[in-house]
Amino acid sequence: MTLTTEQRRAIGVKIMRTGDCPGGLTKPQLVEVIDALDDWWEASGAAAANVAIPQPQRGILTSKQKARLFVMLLEARYEVS
C-alpha cells in the first residue's frame, strides 16, 4: 500500500531532523526522492523482496514480518537505525 502524502511528508521531516539528512538537496527534491522510492517499492520492490524469500518461509511469514526483516537488513548493511 502506497504511503499517504502525510506519511511521506512525515518521513521527510524526520530525515531533515537527523544527521542523515542528505546535504545539497532542497526540501522539494527530498520529497521527490521519497515519492520515487515509495512508488518503486509499491510497483516492484516489495514483490522482488518477497520472491527472494525461499518457500516455505515466504508462506509462513506475514507481510509485516518480512518488512521488519528487510528493514533490519538495510539498517545493518548501511549502519543506520
DSSP file (Angstrom, degrees, kcal/mol; ACC not computed):
  #  RESIDUE AA STRUCTURE BP1 BP2  ACC     N-H-->O    O-->H-N    N-H-->O    O-->H-N    TCO  KAPPA ALPHA  PHI   PSI    X-CA   Y-CA   Z-CA
    1    1 A M              0   0    0      0, 0.0    41,-0.0     0, 0.0     2,-0.0   0.000 360.0 360.0 360.0 122.7    0.0    0.0    0.0
    2    2 A T        -     0   0    0      1,-0.1    37,-0.1    40,-0.0     2,-0.0  -0.324 360.0-108.0 -62.0 142.6    1.5    3.3   -1.1
    3    3 A L        -     0   0    0      1,-0.1    -1,-0.1    32,-0.1     2,-0.1  -0.343  33.9-109.5 -69.1 154.0    2.0    5.8    1.7
    4    4 A T     >  -     0   0    0      1,-0.1     4,-2.5    -2,-0.0     5,-0.2  -0.343  29.6-106.0 -75.7 165.3   -0.2    8.8    2.0
    5    5 A T  H  > S+     0   0    0      1,-0.2     4,-2.4     2,-0.2     5,-0.2   0.890 123.4  52.2 -58.1 -39.9    1.1   12.3    1.3
    6    6 A E  H  > S+     0   0    0      2,-0.2     4,-2.3     1,-0.2    -1,-0.2   0.901 108.7  49.2 -65.2 -41.6    1.1   13.0    5.0
    7    7 A Q  H  > S+     0   0    0      2,-0.2     4,-1.8     1,-0.2    -2,-0.2   0.910 112.3  48.4 -64.1 -41.8    3.1    9.8    5.8
    8    8 A R  H  X S+     0   0    0     -4,-2.5     4,-2.1     1,-0.2    -2,-0.2   0.913 110.8  50.9 -63.6 -42.3    5.6   10.7    3.1
    9    9 A R  H  X S+     0   0    0     -4,-2.4     4,-2.5     1,-0.2    -2,-0.2   0.903 107.2  53.9 -62.1 -41.2    5.9   14.3    4.5
   10   10 A A  H  X S+     0   0    0     -4,-2.3     4,-2.4     1,-0.2    -1,-0.2   0.871 106.8  51.8 -62.4 -36.9    6.4   12.9    8.0
   11   11 A I  H  X S+     0   0    0     -4,-1.8     4,-2.7     2,-0.2    -1,-0.2   0.929 109.5  50.0 -63.8 -44.4    9.3   10.8    6.7
   12   12 A G  H  X S+     0   0    0     -4,-2.1     4,-2.4     2,-0.2    -2,-0.2   0.912 111.0  48.4 -59.8 -44.0   10.8   13.9    5.1
   13   13 A V  H  X S+     0   0    0     -4,-2.5     4,-1.0     2,-0.2    -1,-0.2   0.921 112.1  49.7 -62.1 -44.5   10.5   15.9    8.3
   14   14 A K  H >< S+     0   0    0     -4,-2.4     3,-0.5     1,-0.2    -2,-0.2   0.917 112.0  47.6 -62.3 -43.9   12.1   13.1   10.3
   15   15 A I  H >< S+     0   0    0     -4,-2.7     3,-1.7     1,-0.2     6,-0.2   0.909 107.9  55.3 -64.2 -41.9   15.0   12.8    7.8
   16   16 A M  H 3< S+     0   0    0     -4,-2.4    -1,-0.2     1,-0.3    -2,-0.2   0.737 105.1  54.8 -64.4 -21.3   15.6   16.6    7.8
   17   17 A R  T << S+     0   0    0     -4,-1.0    -1,-0.3    -3,-0.5     2,-0.2   0.348 100.5  74.6 -94.6   6.1   15.9   16.5   11.6
   18   18 A T  S X  S-     0   0    0     -3,-1.7     3,-1.2    -4,-0.1    -3,-0.0  -0.677  89.7-112.0-113.7 169.5   18.7   13.9   11.7
   19   19 A G  T 3  S+     0   0    0      1,-0.2    -4,-0.1    -2,-0.2    -3,-0.1   0.574 112.7  69.7 -72.3  -9.2   22.4   13.8   10.9
   20   20 A D  T 3   +     0   0    0     -5,-0.2    -1,-0.2     2,-0.1    -4,-0.1   0.388  65.5 130.7 -89.1   3.5   21.5   11.6    7.9
   21   21 A C    <   -     0   0    0     -3,-1.2     2,-0.4    -6,-0.2    -5,-0.1  -0.397  67.9-114.8 -60.5 123.7   19.8   14.5    6.1
   22   22 A P    >   -     0   0    0      0, 0.0     3,-1.1     0, 0.0    -1,-0.1  -0.457  30.0-134.6 -66.4 117.9   21.2   14.5    2.6
   23   23 A G  T 3  S+     0   0    0     -2,-0.4     3,-0.1     1,-0.2    -3,-0.0  -0.369  83.9  32.2 -69.6 149.7   23.2   17.6    2.0
   24   24 A G  T 3  S+     0   0    0      1,-0.3     2,-0.4    -2,-0.1    -1,-0.2   0.339  91.7 111.9  87.6  -7.9   22.7   19.5   -1.2
   25   25 A L    <   -     0   0    0     -3,-1.1    -1,-0.3     4,-0.0     2,-0.1  -0.814  60.2-138.2 -99.5 139.1   19.0   18.6   -1.6
   26   26 A T     >  -     0   0    0     -2,-0.4     4,-2.4    -3,-0.1     5,-0.2  -0.443  32.0-103.8 -80.8 166.5   16.3   21.1   -1.3
   27   27 A K  H  > S+     0   0    0      1,-0.2     4,-2.4     2,-0.2     5,-0.2   0.928 123.2  50.2 -58.8 -45.5   13.1   20.1    0.6
   28   28 A P  H  > S+     0   0    0      0, 0.0     4,-2.0     0, 0.0    -1,-0.2   0.882 110.1  50.9 -62.0 -35.2   11.2   19.6   -2.7
   29   29 A Q  H  > S+     0   0    0      2,-0.2     4,-2.0     1,-0.2    -2,-0.2   0.901 109.2  50.5 -66.8 -39.9   14.0   17.4   -4.1
   30   30 A L  H  X S+     0   0    0     -4,-2.4     4,-2.5     1,-0.2    -1,-0.2   0.907 108.8  52.1 -62.9 -41.7   13.9   15.3   -0.9
   31   31 A V  H  X S+     0   0    0     -4,-2.4     4,-2.8     1,-0.2    -1,-0.2   0.900 107.5  52.7 -60.3 -41.2   10.1   14.9   -1.3
   32   32 A E  H  X S+     0   0    0     -4,-2.0     4,-2.6     2,-0.2    -1,-0.2   0.890 109.2  49.4 -62.1 -39.6   10.7   13.8   -4.9
   33   33 A V  H  X S+     0   0    0     -4,-2.0     4,-2.7     2,-0.2     5,-0.2   0.938 112.2  47.3 -64.4 -46.8   13.1   11.1   -3.7
   34   34 A I  H  X S+     0   0    0     -4,-2.5     4,-2.4     1,-0.2     5,-0.2   0.924 113.6  48.5 -60.8 -45.2   10.8    9.9   -1.0
   35   35 A D  H  X S+     0   0    0     -4,-2.8     4,-2.7     1,-0.2    -1,-0.2   0.929 112.6  48.3 -59.5 -46.6    7.9    9.8   -3.5
   36   36 A A  H  X S+     0   0    0     -4,-2.6     4,-2.6     1,-0.2    -2,-0.2   0.912 112.7  47.2 -63.8 -43.7   10.0    7.9   -6.1
   37   37 A L  H  X S+     0   0    0     -4,-2.7     4,-2.6     2,-0.2    -1,-0.2   0.906 113.9  47.2 -66.5 -40.5   11.3    5.3   -3.6
   38   38 A D  H  X S+     0   0    0     -4,-2.4     4,-2.3    -5,-0.2    -2,-0.2   0.916 113.1  48.9 -66.7 -41.4    7.8    4.7   -2.2
   39   39 A D  H  X S+     0   0    0     -4,-2.7     4,-2.4    -5,-0.2    -2,-0.2   0.907 112.4  48.8 -63.1 -41.1    6.3    4.4   -5.8
   40   40 A W  H  X>S+     0   0    0     -4,-2.6     4,-3.1     2,-0.2     5,-2.0   0.932 110.4  50.6 -63.1 -45.6    9.1    2.0   -6.7
   41   41 A W  I  <>S+     0   0    0     -4,-2.6     5,-2.3     1,-0.2     6,-0.4   0.919 113.1  46.2 -58.8 -43.7    8.6   -0.1   -3.6
   42   42 A E  I  <5S+     0   0    0     -4,-2.3    -1,-0.2     1,-0.2    -2,-0.2   0.896 117.0  44.0 -65.0 -41.2    4.9   -0.3   -4.4
   43   43 A A  I  <5S-     0   0    0     -4,-2.4    -2,-0.2    -5,-0.2    -1,-0.2   0.881 141.5 -24.0 -75.7 -39.6    5.4   -1.1   -8.1
   44   44 A S  I  X5S+     0   0    0     -4,-3.1     4,-2.5    -5,-0.2    -3,-0.2   0.573 113.5  81.2-148.6 -24.2    8.2   -3.7   -7.8
   45   45 A G  I  ><S+     0   0    0     -5,-2.0     4,-2.5     1,-0.2     5,-0.2   0.920  96.9  46.2 -62.6 -46.9   10.3   -3.6   -4.7
   46   46 A A  H  ><S+     0   0    0     -5,-2.3     4,-2.3     1,-0.2    -1,-0.2   0.906 114.3  48.6 -64.3 -41.0    8.0   -5.4   -2.4
   47   47 A A  H  > S+     0   0    0     -6,-0.4     4,-2.4     2,-0.2    -1,-0.2   0.913 111.8  49.5 -65.6 -41.6    7.3   -8.2   -5.0
   48   48 A A  H  X S+     0   0    0     -4,-2.5     4,-1.3     1,-0.2    -2,-0.2   0.908 112.2  47.9 -64.2 -42.0   11.1   -8.6   -5.7
   49   49 A A  H  X S+     0   0    0     -4,-2.5     4,-0.6    -5,-0.2    -1,-0.2   0.907 111.9  50.3 -64.4 -41.3   11.8   -8.9   -2.0
   50   50 A N  H >< S+     0   0    0     -4,-2.3     3,-1.2     1,-0.2    -2,-0.2   0.917 108.3  51.4 -63.7 -44.2    9.0  -11.4   -1.4
   51   51 A V  H 3< S+     0   0    0     -4,-2.4    -1,-0.2     1,-0.3    -2,-0.2   0.794 101.8  63.1 -64.9 -27.8   10.2  -13.6   -4.3
   52   52 A A  H 3< S+     0   0    0     -4,-1.3    -1,-0.3    -5,-0.2    -2,-0.2   0.718  84.9  88.6 -70.3 -20.1   13.7  -13.6   -2.9
   53   53 A I  S << S-     0   0    0     -3,-1.2     5,-0.1    -4,-0.6    13,-0.0  -0.675  82.3-126.4 -82.1 126.1   12.4  -15.4    0.3
   54   54 A P     >  -     0   0    0      0, 0.0     4,-1.9     0, 0.0     3,-0.3  -0.313  36.6 -78.9 -71.0 154.2   12.5  -19.2   -0.1
   55   55 A Q  T  4 S+     0   0    0      1,-0.3     0, 0.0     2,-0.2     0, 0.0  -0.652 109.2  29.1 -81.1 148.4    9.5  -21.3    0.5
   56   56 A P  T  > S+     0   0    0      0, 0.0     4,-1.6     0, 0.0     3,-0.5  -0.996 120.8  56.0 -87.8  -1.5    8.1  -22.4    2.9
   57   57 A Q  H  > S+     0   0    0     -3,-0.3     4,-2.9     1,-0.2    -2,-0.2   0.882 102.4  58.6 -58.5 -38.7    9.3  -19.4    4.8
   58   58 A R  H  < S+     0   0    0     -4,-1.9    -1,-0.2     1,-0.2    -3,-0.2   0.893 110.4  42.9 -57.2 -40.5    7.7  -17.0    2.3
   59   59 A G  H  4 S+     0   0    0     -3,-0.5    -1,-0.2     1,-0.2    -2,-0.2   0.743 115.2  49.5 -77.7 -23.6    4.3  -18.6    3.0
   60   60 A I  H  < S+     0   0    0     -4,-1.6    -2,-0.2    -3,-0.2    -3,-0.2   0.893  96.5  77.5 -82.2 -42.5    4.9  -18.7    6.8
   61   61 A L  S  < S-     0   0    0     -4,-2.9     2,-0.1    -5,-0.2     0, 0.0  -0.400  77.6-129.4 -72.7 143.3    6.0  -15.1    7.4
   62   62 A T     >  -     0   0    0     -2,-0.1     4,-2.3     1,-0.1     5,-0.2  -0.418  27.6-106.7 -80.4 165.9    3.5  -12.3    7.4
   63   63 A S  H  > S+     0   0    0      1,-0.2     4,-2.4     2,-0.2     5,-0.2   0.895 122.7  52.1 -58.9 -40.2    4.0   -9.2    5.3
   64   64 A K  H  > S+     0   0    0      2,-0.2     4,-2.3     1,-0.2    -1,-0.2   0.896 108.7  49.5 -65.2 -40.2    4.8   -7.2    8.5
   65   65 A Q  H  > S+     0   0    0      2,-0.2     4,-2.2     1,-0.2    -2,-0.2   0.907 111.2  49.5 -65.2 -41.4    7.4   -9.8    9.5
   66   66 A K  H  X S+     0   0    0     -4,-2.3     4,-2.3     2,-0.2    -2,-0.2   0.912 111.1  49.8 -62.7 -42.6    9.0   -9.7    6.0
   67   67 A A  H  X S+     0   0    0     -4,-2.4     4,-2.7     2,-0.2    -2,-0.2   0.915 109.2  51.4 -63.0 -43.1    9.1   -5.9    6.2
   68   68 A R  H  X S+     0   0    0     -4,-2.3     4,-2.5     1,-0.2    -1,-0.2   0.914 110.4  48.9 -61.4 -43.4   10.7   -5.9    9.6
   69   69 A L  H  X S+     0   0    0     -4,-2.2     4,-2.3     2,-0.2    -1,-0.2   0.914 111.5  49.7 -61.8 -43.1   13.4   -8.3    8.4
   70   70 A F  H  X S+     0   0    0     -4,-2.3     4,-2.4     2,-0.2    -2,-0.2   0.921 111.2  48.7 -62.7 -44.4   14.1   -6.2    5.3
   71   71 A V  H  X S+     0   0    0     -4,-2.7     4,-2.7     1,-0.2    -2,-0.2   0.920 111.1  50.4 -61.2 -44.4   14.3   -3.0    7.5
   72   72 A M  H  X S+     0   0    0     -4,-2.5     4,-2.2     1,-0.2    -1,-0.2   0.888 110.3  50.1 -63.3 -39.4   16.8   -4.8    9.8
   73   73 A L  H  X S+     0   0    0     -4,-2.3     4,-2.8     2,-0.2    -1,-0.2   0.924 112.1  47.1 -64.2 -44.6   18.9   -5.9    6.9
   74   74 A L  H  X S+     0   0    0     -4,-2.4     4,-2.3     2,-0.2    -2,-0.2   0.905 111.5  51.0 -64.5 -41.1   19.1   -2.4    5.5
   75   75 A E  H  X>S+     0   0    0     -4,-2.7     5,-2.0     1,-0.2     4,-0.5   0.920 114.7  43.4 -62.2 -43.0   19.9   -0.9    8.8
   76   76 A A  H  <5S+     0   0    0     -4,-2.2     3,-0.5     3,-0.2    -2,-0.2   0.909 113.8  50.6 -68.6 -42.2   22.7   -3.4    9.4
   77   77 A R  H  <5S+     0   0    0     -4,-2.8    -2,-0.2     1,-0.2    -1,-0.2   0.885 123.4  29.7 -63.7 -39.6   24.0   -3.1    5.8
   78   78 A Y  H  <5S-     0   0    0     -4,-2.3    -1,-0.2    -5,-0.2    -2,-0.2   0.266 106.2-121.4-107.9  10.2   24.2    0.7    5.9
   79   79 A E  T  <5 +     0   0    0     -4,-0.5     2,-0.3    -3,-0.5    -3,-0.2   0.896  66.7 131.2  51.8  50.5   24.8    1.1    9.6
   80   80 A V      <       0   0    0     -5,-2.0    -1,-0.2    -6,-0.2    -2,-0.1  -0.886 360.0 360.0-125.2 158.7   21.7    3.2   10.3
   81   81 A S              0   0    0     -2,-0.3    -1,-0.1    -3,-0.1    -6,-0.1   0.307 360.0 360.0-151.5 360.0   19.0    2.9   12.9
